[in-house]
Amino acid sequence: VASQTLCAGSATQAVTFTSPVAGTTFSWTNSNTAIGLAASGGGDIASFLAQNNTANPTIAGTITVTP
């Protein structure tokens, strides 16, 4: 999944990482926890409910993945 645009309260699509190299693990970081996703994690990203508890009507997060 390249990018997702959602309204607060909508469920995201889950993101599954794959690699042609057996045993590859993935870690990721999120630039904006206000979207409803933790700051970092490992493995695939499960579906979550998009959030926006800020005064800004439009927010974004960038997820950076490292194999």
GURONU-867987 format. One line per field, with one value per atom (N, C-alpha, C): atom name; x, y, z. Coordinates in nm, 3 decimals. Atoms other than C-alpha are relative to their C-alpha. Example, Ala and Ser with C-alpha at 12.3 -4.5 7.8 and 13.67 -1.06 7.14 Angstrom:
// residues 2
site <- N CA C N CA C
c1 <- 0.089 1.230 0.090 -0.082 1.367 -0.077
c2 <- -0.119 -0.450 0.120 -0.119 -0.106 0.109
c3 <- 0.000 0.780 0.000 -0.006 0.714 0.073
// end
This chain:
// residues 67
site <- N CA C N CA C N CA C N CA C N CA C N CA C N CA C N CA C N CA C N CA C N CA C N CA C N CA C N CA C N CA C N CA C N CA C N CA C N CA C N CA C N CA C N CA C N CA C N CA C N CA C N CA C N CA C N CA C N CA C N CA C N CA C N CA C N CA C N CA C N CA C N CA C N CA C N CA C N CA C N CA C N CA C N CA C N CA C N CA C N CA C N CA C N CA C N CA C N CA C N CA C N CA C N CA C N CA C N CA C N CA C N CA C N CA C N CA C N CA C N CA C N CA C N CA C N CA C N CA C N CA C N CA C N CA C
c1 <- 0.086 0.000 0.091 -0.089 0.172 -0.037 0.045 -0.033 -0.149 0.141 -0.369 -0.047 0.061 -0.592 -0.133 0.119 -0.860 -0.055 0.061 -1.103 0.015 -0.009 -1.075 -0.114 0.098 -1.256 -0.010 0.000 -1.198 0.114 -0.102 -1.004 0.099 -0.103 -0.674 0.006 -0.031 -0.570 0.123 -0.119 -0.326 0.113 -0.117 0.027 0.086 -0.080 0.217 0.130 -0.131 0.590 0.051 -0.058 0.762 0.140 -0.136 1.117 0.035 -0.045 1.276 0.106 -0.102 1.534 -0.068 0.062 1.415 0.051 -0.038 1.414 0.011 -0.008 1.404 -0.105 0.092 1.247 -0.009 0.024 1.107 -0.029 0.036 1.098 -0.048 0.054 0.912 -0.012 0.023 0.878 -0.108 0.110 0.585 0.031 -0.035 0.643 -0.107 0.108 0.306 -0.097 0.087 0.137 -0.143 0.137 -0.169 -0.090 0.083 -0.284 -0.058 0.055 -0.351 0.091 -0.096 -0.042 0.116 -0.113 0.239 0.120 -0.119 0.573 0.091 -0.087 0.749 -0.052 0.040 0.708 0.081 -0.069 0.825 -0.100 0.088 0.673 -0.104 0.106 0.358 -0.075 0.083 0.127 -0.145 0.140 -0.218 -0.091 0.098 -0.526 -0.025 0.032 -0.601 -0.099 0.093 -0.859 0.078 -0.065 -0.731 -0.056 0.039 -0.740 0.048 -0.048 -0.709 -0.058 0.043 -0.734 0.068 -0.067 -0.562 -0.098 0.080 -0.699 0.012 -0.024 -0.566 -0.095 0.094 -0.831 0.068 -0.072 -0.565 0.136 -0.131 -0.274 0.049 -0.059 -0.037 0.109 -0.112 0.212 0.079 -0.086 0.507 0.056 -0.052 0.594 0.123 -0.126 0.954 0.031 -0.021 1.031 0.144 -0.136 1.370 0.002 -0.009 1.434 0.118
c2 <- -0.117 0.000 0.123 -0.115 0.318 0.113 -0.102 0.582 -0.017 0.010 0.607 0.137 -0.124 0.912 -0.036 0.042 0.873 0.114 -0.089 1.065 -0.064 0.051 1.034 -0.097 0.103 0.723 -0.109 0.103 0.529 -0.099 0.103 0.203 0.005 0.006 0.191 -0.140 0.132 -0.094 -0.052 0.060 -0.333 0.003 -0.001 -0.321 -0.122 0.121 -0.647 0.017 -0.014 -0.634 -0.136 0.123 -0.897 0.027 -0.010 -0.965 -0.131 0.123 -1.210 -0.073 0.059 -1.277 -0.063 0.071 -1.542 0.052 -0.041 -1.434 0.151 -0.145 -1.060 0.049 -0.063 -0.861 0.148 -0.139 -0.511 0.079 -0.094 -0.218 0.127 -0.121 0.107 0.110 -0.116 0.457 0.086 -0.086 0.697 0.143 -0.139 1.074 0.076 -0.075 1.170 -0.094 0.092 0.967 0.050 -0.053 1.197 -0.067 0.072 0.983 -0.129 0.119 0.694 -0.121 0.110 0.480 0.030 -0.017 0.424 0.065 -0.066 0.606 -0.097 0.098 0.283 -0.140 0.139 -0.090 -0.091 0.099 -0.406 -0.090 0.089 -0.635 0.077 -0.061 -0.568 0.104 -0.100 -0.275 -0.043 0.042 -0.394 0.119 -0.106 -0.196 0.071 -0.078 0.085 0.110 -0.109 0.362 0.131 -0.130 0.693 0.096 -0.097 0.973 0.139 -0.138 1.349 0.076 -0.070 1.497 0.136 -0.129 1.818 0.108 -0.112 2.162 0.016 -0.009 2.119 -0.095 0.089 1.981 -0.104 0.093 1.805 -0.032 0.043 1.603 -0.117 0.110 1.348 -0.064 0.072 1.089 -0.070 0.072 0.942 -0.120 0.122 0.582 -0.043 0.039 0.488 -0.143 0.142 0.115 -0.036 0.046 -0.046 -0.153 0.146 -0.413 -0.041
c3 <- 0.000 0.000 0.000 0.014 -0.117 0.095 -0.094 0.067 0.021 -0.033 0.234 0.048 -0.044 0.278 0.064 -0.074 0.544 0.085 -0.098 0.759 0.138 -0.137 1.136 0.025 -0.030 1.257 -0.104 0.105 0.934 0.025 -0.015 0.936 -0.116 0.103 0.750 -0.059 0.054 0.525 0.074 -0.059 0.691 -0.102 0.088 0.550 0.033 -0.017 0.500 -0.078 0.063 0.426 -0.046 0.051 0.213 -0.051 0.052 0.101 -0.070 0.064 -0.139 0.083 -0.086 0.134 0.121 -0.112 0.379 0.133 -0.134 0.743 0.020 -0.014 0.674 0.100 -0.094 0.958 -0.034 0.033 0.931 0.127 -0.106 1.172 -0.069 0.059 1.114 0.105 -0.086 1.257 -0.064 0.043 1.235 0.044 -0.029 1.217 0.078 -0.063 1.370 0.071 -0.074 1.645 0.010 -0.002 1.624 -0.103 0.100 1.326 0.058 -0.064 1.567 -0.003 0.008 1.506 0.094 -0.091 1.756 -0.071 0.055 1.708 -0.072 0.065 1.611 0.027 -0.019 1.579 -0.089 0.081 1.415 -0.068 0.074 1.156 -0.078 0.079 0.959 0.083 -0.067 1.040 -0.014 0.000 1.139 -0.030 0.020 1.043 0.133 -0.119 1.289 -0.040 0.028 1.321 -0.009 0.017 1.184 0.104 -0.100 1.442 -0.039 0.009 1.451 0.118 -0.120 1.798 0.011 0.002 1.693 -0.046 0.048 1.607 -0.152 0.143 1.252 -0.073 0.069 1.013 -0.090 0.086 0.802 0.062 -0.051 0.942 -0.083 0.074 0.794 0.083 -0.061 0.909 -0.110 0.092 0.726 0.073 -0.059 0.802 -0.079 0.061 0.732 0.040 -0.027 0.702 -0.028 0.015 0.750 0.009 -0.008 0.662 0.087
// end
